[in-house]
Amino acid sequence: MQVNKHKVVELIFLVGIIMYVGGILSHIVIANVLDHNNLHAIYYTALYKEKSAYILILPGLLMKITATLVESKNYVIKPLWLKVQYGCMAFLTINAIFFLFPMMPTMTTLAAQNLDVGRITATYQNEATKEMIIGISNALPLLIMVVLSALGSKPVQK
């Protein structure tokens, strides 16, 4: 078996998209499975989301972006689907880096404060609502990016 640059880039792309999308899906699942009134569940959900964002989502996003940019150099003319994918990746990256990742430690701290006071605080509730709105705004660009990644035509190898 011969390993070439294209196969390595493809592997990085696949691992990256699995980590990125899998991390996001795990956030959705854990947030909906655990009891929303249990302060310990709220805290451990926030802790899990923070850690998995740094372990799965951020590295996966960076791997996917890197592989897409490397692979797209093979296109003489960038097709429309690839330009749309660039737009979706830019939107998702900006949301992640400037909004969601900075919110993760705050959410964990606020969830710990909920434990200290024995109830869900208004401050936590407000931040959770912001996180939810930003997360929902990612749904369509994420879906478009994944579909275009799977269905977009591959360039002819040089």
Buried (B, 14 or more C-beta within 10 A) or exposed (E): EEEEEBEEBBEBBBBBBBBBBBBBEBBEEBBEEBEEEEBEBBBBBBBBBBEBBEEBBBBBBBBBBBBBEBBBEEEEEEBEBBEBBBEBBEBBBEBBEEBBBEBBEBBBBBBBBBEEEEEBBEEBEEBBEBBEEBBEBBEEBBEBBBEBBEEBEEBEEE
